[in-house]
Amino acid sequence: MRRLSRWLAFVFFGLILFPTVGGTQAPYYAGKTITVIEGNSPGGVADLRTKAIVPFLQKYIPGNPTIVTQYVPGGGGRQAANQVYRAAADGLTIGASSPGVLASAVLGEPGVDYDPYKFIYLGSPFSENNNMFATRKALGLNNLEKLRAASGLRIGAQSVGHVQYIRGRLFAWLLDVKDPRFVVGYAGTELDIALERGEVDARAAALDTRVLSESYKNLVDFHAILEIPKGHRPPQFAHLPEIEAFVRSGIESRLMAMSRIFWGVGTLKYLPPSTPEKLADILRQAVRDSFKDRQFHEQYKKVLGLYPTPLMPEEQQKLIAELPRDNEVIKVFKTIAGIDPLPPRK
């Protein structure tokens, strides 16, 4: 009896100290809800990218948690980034923002209460990121000479500091658009409606299934392309000049190099800085598994019109850690990203 009692006591304390022995412990995420804090409006390209990956994260995170989206647009993603930065470190909050939040931090823009180098990054479904400058076809600005002769073009964007706002201003600057006016306050999908209605005359447009459609080609004239990385573009846009062909000085070349690094990190999915490494590893592995899933590639193509070109978590973390700090270039980029008139060109 004594031996039996000692054996039972050993088993009892073993179960307390090592609960996975003799039974199975439920995964941490079982029955839990993860909230994605989306720094963009519903229905835009960034939101579609999030929607494309969520079912696969649910599939590959052990415990198959529920994943919901909370939309916090504003400040080019800064409001969302601030919220995630302050969130509990329980692995239940994921930030989703455009890379504009990196530029805002490096440029010292107001409203940045986060340190982008402290976030834990989860990778991006794409590493190729082409953007075009487009004007409303009804204006008849179907070549560069006509574009430069026009004055006061209304260039639409989401918000000051948003990546598409910055790109629109960069295009206008390097293409020598005369007296451009920048109109903000639109969601991504609303910009195309604004173009159709004549509320705005131009925009920077990310390459996706909408831009590739015949109806979009009937709506706009394309003038130039921003290739990220340089040298990669779809054959449909082989005729467009690359925006760097219009640079005139060394500082403009350095500005383009810095811009490609800012935007070469893809879209951002990230965790609060103090998230335990064990939980971060679970989520990073779920992202890797999602990116390797052939069904994810097909779903992404169905939703966005292009196959994904994944950037893995560790690659994205490294790129962000190496963001450039060229003060002279940052000063010019900050002007382009803000509300002041575009800087004069030399």
VONU-95093 format. One line per field, with one value per residue (C-alpha): residue in one letter; residue number from 1; x, y, z. Coordinates in Angstrom, 3 decimals. Example, Ala and Ser with C-alpha at 12.3 -4.5 7.8 and 13.67 -1.06 7.14 Angstrom:
# VONU-95093
resn	a,s
resi	1,2
u	12.300,13.670
v	-4.500,-1.060
w	7.800,7.140
# end
This chain:
# VONU-95093
resn	m,r,r,l,s,r,w,l,a,f,v,f,f,g,l,i,l,f,p,t,v,g,g,t,q,a,p,y,y,a,g,k,t,i,t,v,i,e,g,n,s,p,g,g,v,a,d,l,r,t,k,a,i,v,p,f,l,q,k,y,i,p,g,n,p,t,i,v,t,q,y,v,p,g,g,g,g,r,q,a,a,n,q,v,y,r,a,a,a,d,g,l,t,i,g,a,s,s,p,g,v,l,a,s,a,v,l,g,e,p,g,v,d,y,d,p,y,k,f,i,y,l,g,s,p,f,s,e,n,n,n,m,f,a,t,r,k,a,l,g,l,n,n,l,e,k,l,r,a,a,s,g,l,r,i,g,a,q,s,v,g,h,v,q,y,i,r,g,r,l,f,a,w,l,l,d,v,k,d,p,r,f,v,v,g,y,a,g,t,e,l,d,i,a,l,e,r,g,e,v,d,a,r,a,a,a,l,d,t,r,v,l,s,e,s,y,k,n,l,v,d,f,h,a,i,l,e,i,p,k,g,h,r,p,p,q,f,a,h,l,p,e,i,e,a,f,v,r,s,g,i,e,s,r,l,m,a,m,s,r,i,f,w,g,v,g,t,l,k,y,l,p,p,s,t,p,e,k,l,a,d,i,l,r,q,a,v,r,d,s,f,k,d,r,q,f,h,e,q,y,k,k,v,l,g,l,y,p,t,p,l,m,p,e,e,q,q,k,l,i,a,e,l,p,r,d,n,e,v,i,k,v,f,k,t,i,a,g,i,d,p,l,p,p,r,k
resi	1,2,3,4,5,6,7,8,9,10,11,12,13,14,15,16,17,18,19,20,21,22,23,24,25,26,27,28,29,30,31,32,33,34,35,36,37,38,39,40,41,42,43,44,45,46,47,48,49,50,51,52,53,54,55,56,57,58,59,60,61,62,63,64,65,66,67,68,69,70,71,72,73,74,75,76,77,78,79,80,81,82,83,84,85,86,87,88,89,90,91,92,93,94,95,96,97,98,99,100,101,102,103,104,105,106,107,108,109,110,111,112,113,114,115,116,117,118,119,120,121,122,123,124,125,126,127,128,129,130,131,132,133,134,135,136,137,138,139,140,141,142,143,144,145,146,147,148,149,150,151,152,153,154,155,156,157,158,159,160,161,162,163,164,165,166,167,168,169,170,171,172,173,174,175,176,177,178,179,180,181,182,183,184,185,186,187,188,189,190,191,192,193,194,195,196,197,198,199,200,201,202,203,204,205,206,207,208,209,210,211,212,213,214,215,216,217,218,219,220,221,222,223,224,225,226,227,228,229,230,231,232,233,234,235,236,237,238,239,240,241,242,243,244,245,246,247,248,249,250,251,252,253,254,255,256,257,258,259,260,261,262,263,264,265,266,267,268,269,270,271,272,273,274,275,276,277,278,279,280,281,282,283,284,285,286,287,288,289,290,291,292,293,294,295,296,297,298,299,300,301,302,303,304,305,306,307,308,309,310,311,312,313,314,315,316,317,318,319,320,321,322,323,324,325,326,327,328,329,330,331,332,333,334,335,336,337,338,339,340,341,342,343,344,345,346
u	0.000,2.857,4.413,1.048,0.509,3.957,3.348,-0.042,1.490,4.260,1.710,-0.461,2.385,3.687,0.379,0.442,4.016,3.936,0.319,1.108,2.337,-0.433,-2.826,-3.011,-2.925,-5.180,-3.254,-2.953,-5.106,-7.952,-11.202,-9.512,-10.097,-7.331,-8.099,-6.418,-6.139,-6.400,-4.976,-6.865,-10.500,-12.647,-12.663,-9.352,-6.336,-4.738,-7.952,-8.247,-4.714,-5.630,-8.842,-6.940,-4.644,-6.975,-8.610,-5.168,-3.922,-6.980,-6.089,-2.427,-2.475,-2.754,-6.156,-7.757,-8.728,-11.387,-9.854,-11.772,-10.841,-11.147,-10.750,-8.754,-7.975,-6.352,-2.952,-1.624,-1.866,-0.392,-3.518,-3.546,0.186,-0.164,-2.992,-1.027,2.068,0.069,-1.839,-1.539,1.328,-0.912,-0.550,-4.165,-3.530,-2.032,-1.435,-1.986,-0.702,0.823,4.587,3.751,3.909,7.649,8.182,6.129,8.336,11.669,10.581,9.537,5.965,3.515,1.232,3.858,3.803,5.394,8.920,8.722,11.973,10.372,7.400,7.606,6.941,5.111,6.005,4.126,2.214,4.035,7.503,6.853,4.904,4.231,2.410,1.198,0.268,-3.084,-5.265,-8.934,-9.187,-11.922,-9.266,-7.430,-4.000,-2.735,0.944,3.575,3.501,-0.246,0.116,2.759,0.729,-2.282,-2.489,-4.150,-4.763,-6.653,-4.783,-6.835,-5.570,-6.637,-4.997,-1.889,0.936,-0.784,1.566,-0.610,-0.705,3.099,3.408,0.938,3.011,6.246,4.851,3.601,6.975,9.154,6.775,6.712,2.937,2.035,0.418,-1.004,-3.692,-4.029,-7.474,-7.634,-10.339,-11.164,-11.083,-9.164,-12.285,-13.842,-10.954,-11.961,-15.563,-14.265,-12.324,-15.435,-17.473,-14.791,-14.280,-10.545,-8.380,-5.582,-4.261,-1.427,-2.820,-1.433,-1.328,-4.188,-7.052,-9.005,-6.156,-5.616,-9.244,-10.421,-12.907,-10.074,-8.086,-11.163,-11.310,-7.719,-4.528,-1.364,1.756,4.559,5.305,7.165,8.781,9.505,11.899,13.349,13.169,9.978,6.689,3.849,4.171,0.930,2.838,6.075,5.516,5.419,8.524,9.927,9.624,13.349,13.974,12.835,15.333,17.690,20.083,21.954,19.588,16.599,18.326,18.992,15.388,14.207,16.571,15.218,11.627,12.142,13.465,10.530,8.038,9.997,8.982,5.530,2.461,2.963,1.563,3.075,2.771,3.162,6.835,6.622,4.723,6.311,8.698,6.816,3.585,5.418,6.995,3.575,2.211,5.319,5.167,1.468,2.351,5.127,2.776,0.116,2.569,3.580,-0.021,-0.944,-4.563,-3.469,-1.721,-4.867,-7.111,-4.789,-4.788,-8.586,-8.995,-6.178,-5.550,-1.885,-0.072,1.638,5.401,5.866,8.348,8.988,8.905,12.648,13.354,10.909,12.297,15.816,14.779,13.081,16.102,18.215,16.029,18.262,18.933,20.132,19.201,19.401,17.124,14.798,14.257,13.086,11.009,9.364,8.241,6.805,5.005,3.489,1.118,3.591,4.167,6.398,10.090,11.634,13.694,17.258
v	0.000,2.356,1.755,2.333,5.534,6.838,6.002,7.751,10.790,10.853,10.713,13.408,15.898,15.039,16.015,19.310,20.187,18.741,18.962,17.816,14.485,11.886,14.191,16.866,20.557,22.751,25.114,28.665,30.060,27.554,29.436,32.855,35.799,37.681,41.266,42.722,46.502,47.593,51.058,51.384,51.742,48.701,47.472,48.903,46.965,46.779,45.419,42.829,41.638,41.144,39.348,37.007,35.700,35.593,32.202,30.630,32.081,30.590,27.282,27.227,28.791,25.858,26.102,27.781,31.075,33.447,36.434,39.713,43.059,46.449,49.377,52.337,54.507,57.887,59.527,57.226,54.287,56.124,55.773,52.012,51.717,53.764,51.508,48.315,49.749,50.169,46.876,44.036,41.644,38.575,37.660,38.596,41.873,42.146,45.479,45.930,49.087,50.374,51.036,54.726,54.257,53.604,56.790,58.786,57.584,58.085,61.552,62.533,63.316,64.449,61.840,59.068,57.533,54.254,53.074,51.058,49.254,47.644,46.010,42.290,41.893,38.946,39.308,40.443,38.538,40.588,42.002,43.379,46.609,48.471,51.800,53.927,57.572,57.855,60.729,60.663,59.744,62.338,65.049,63.891,64.050,61.042,61.985,63.642,66.966,67.355,66.315,68.989,71.628,71.092,73.177,72.626,68.890,67.575,64.489,62.329,60.309,58.768,61.004,63.112,60.684,57.708,55.831,56.576,60.270,60.314,58.427,60.756,63.755,62.039,61.329,64.917,66.294,64.199,64.502,68.317,68.530,72.225,73.564,70.219,70.223,67.319,66.231,63.811,62.072,59.177,55.473,53.488,52.290,55.770,57.251,55.430,56.549,60.101,59.725,58.523,61.432,64.006,64.940,64.318,64.298,61.922,59.446,57.049,53.545,50.312,47.419,44.996,43.273,46.551,48.371,45.423,45.407,46.674,49.005,50.743,51.194,52.902,55.204,56.472,57.230,55.861,58.047,56.432,53.471,53.115,49.670,47.985,46.303,48.116,46.082,44.185,45.041,43.235,43.070,45.081,48.153,47.602,50.869,53.138,55.091,54.255,57.303,57.337,58.223,61.745,62.453,65.390,65.348,63.162,63.962,62.935,59.621,59.066,59.950,57.266,54.725,55.493,55.364,51.909,50.673,52.237,50.585,47.407,45.953,45.199,45.593,45.471,42.916,43.335,42.562,44.777,45.053,43.007,40.050,36.863,35.206,31.914,33.505,35.510,32.284,30.623,33.479,33.791,30.074,30.344,33.121,30.995,28.036,30.274,31.665,28.125,26.995,26.716,27.506,30.815,31.711,30.924,32.853,35.871,35.831,35.592,38.565,40.843,39.774,38.885,35.983,36.796,37.320,36.626,38.341,36.118,37.517,37.424,39.110,41.914,42.423,42.734,45.236,47.468,47.316,48.626,51.605,54.480,57.669,60.204,63.532,65.579,63.151,62.813,66.583,66.452,63.329,64.954,67.885,65.520,63.525,66.633,69.433,72.149,72.973,70.504,71.469,73.269,71.089,71.932
w	0.000,0.827,-2.583,-4.241,-2.229,-3.155,-6.824,-6.839,-5.136,-7.762,-10.583,-8.934,-8.503,-11.960,-13.496,-11.608,-12.527,-16.051,-17.248,-20.794,-19.470,-19.351,-21.242,-23.912,-23.147,-25.277,-27.602,-26.314,-29.135,-28.789,-28.134,-28.352,-30.685,-32.475,-33.495,-36.575,-36.201,-39.842,-40.500,-43.778,-44.791,-45.659,-49.227,-50.408,-51.662,-48.203,-46.693,-49.471,-48.752,-45.111,-46.017,-48.341,-45.620,-42.589,-43.395,-43.763,-40.487,-38.813,-40.436,-39.426,-35.948,-33.513,-31.840,-34.893,-33.217,-34.464,-36.294,-36.582,-38.128,-36.452,-38.863,-37.533,-40.588,-40.181,-40.206,-42.921,-40.518,-37.521,-35.385,-35.873,-35.185,-31.990,-30.820,-31.498,-29.810,-26.591,-26.875,-24.380,-25.097,-25.192,-28.854,-29.540,-31.413,-34.904,-36.609,-40.344,-42.021,-45.211,-45.125,-44.775,-40.994,-41.352,-43.328,-40.825,-37.965,-39.744,-40.879,-37.353,-38.357,-35.645,-34.129,-34.102,-30.609,-31.682,-32.449,-35.695,-34.903,-31.829,-33.533,-34.269,-37.998,-39.561,-43.236,-46.325,-49.032,-51.653,-52.181,-55.675,-55.439,-58.674,-58.753,-61.650,-62.063,-63.823,-65.044,-65.971,-69.661,-70.243,-69.745,-72.866,-71.247,-73.149,-73.331,-71.168,-73.029,-72.475,-68.844,-68.225,-70.065,-67.809,-64.644,-61.288,-61.587,-58.558,-57.350,-55.011,-52.053,-48.775,-46.152,-45.652,-44.922,-46.522,-48.827,-51.879,-50.980,-50.848,-54.126,-55.831,-54.770,-55.794,-59.262,-59.622,-58.528,-60.822,-63.793,-63.421,-63.078,-63.007,-59.818,-58.616,-55.926,-53.529,-52.401,-49.465,-47.459,-49.782,-49.078,-51.690,-53.509,-53.371,-55.351,-58.502,-58.075,-57.644,-60.898,-62.722,-61.378,-62.142,-58.482,-58.900,-62.024,-61.104,-58.570,-57.810,-58.295,-56.870,-59.300,-58.638,-60.409,-60.693,-62.432,-64.770,-65.926,-69.309,-67.623,-65.761,-68.959,-70.393,-67.374,-67.169,-69.045,-67.425,-67.529,-65.518,-63.272,-59.982,-59.927,-56.601,-56.882,-59.850,-63.040,-62.154,-63.854,-65.652,-69.455,-69.836,-68.652,-70.566,-72.476,-69.411,-68.395,-64.967,-62.725,-61.945,-65.600,-64.688,-61.875,-62.418,-59.487,-57.063,-54.222,-56.345,-57.120,-53.419,-52.667,-55.082,-53.534,-50.059,-51.306,-52.785,-49.436,-47.553,-49.881,-50.593,-47.231,-48.627,-46.470,-42.701,-40.264,-36.815,-33.107,-30.027,-28.991,-25.773,-27.260,-25.800,-28.235,-27.979,-29.224,-31.889,-33.158,-33.400,-35.494,-37.666,-38.436,-39.307,-41.777,-43.317,-43.657,-45.229,-47.776,-48.762,-49.215,-52.899,-52.071,-50.555,-53.817,-55.775,-53.386,-53.438,-57.251,-57.266,-54.918,-56.126,-59.707,-59.139,-57.552,-54.240,-54.030,-50.296,-48.029,-45.015,-41.445,-40.828,-44.191,-43.452,-39.939,-41.395,-44.082,-41.521,-39.210,-42.118,-43.077,-44.280,-42.317,-44.910,-43.292,-46.506,-48.337,-45.349,-45.414,-49.060,-48.511,-45.496,-47.643,-50.248,-47.546,-45.935,-46.907,-47.895,-51.571,-53.396,-53.255,-56.232,-58.545,-59.493
# end
